[in-house]
């Protein structure tokens, strides 16, 4: 099923988020995100002045380095483009993530640490997709080293009840992990 056909329209704004997961030679993992916000028309930003069409109004980088248990060893951010000169001043506060684990309740913990004036909306938004990228990077890779047989794979505690498909009372868990419902 595809989205419905739209009426004629004009692109005004584009946000791109690119996340990548890397296995480091020291056995740790780097999860990196790159966010850009671009307008299709030139406009004047309050402090920055003229922003030419196609030039990012926001461009931010975020790297989380973590171990196999998703415990963050290092968090670093860089703001390359922002509407205000003070925006990068909040970057160092994201070191508060060091020692924290990506686990159930991650998004709530992130919100408590960085909501409102305690963080940057854009950097904080990246943390949710970075957590998903960490799962998609680390667990399938580690499982591929353990077993090539699907039936031998265990349902990770991180995945249990994490979404509709991994509902421990649902169809997928009952079919593929009938002994692993709790």
Protein Blocks (a to p, Z undefined) as FASTA:
>chain_A
ZZddddddddfbdcdddddddddfkopacdddddddddfbdcddfklopadehiafbdcd
ddddddfkopafbdcdddfbdfbfklmmmmmmmmmmgopacdehklmmmmmmmgcjlbcf
klmmmmmmmmmmmmmmmmmmmmmmmpccfklpccdfklgopbmklockbmklmmmmmmlm
ZZ
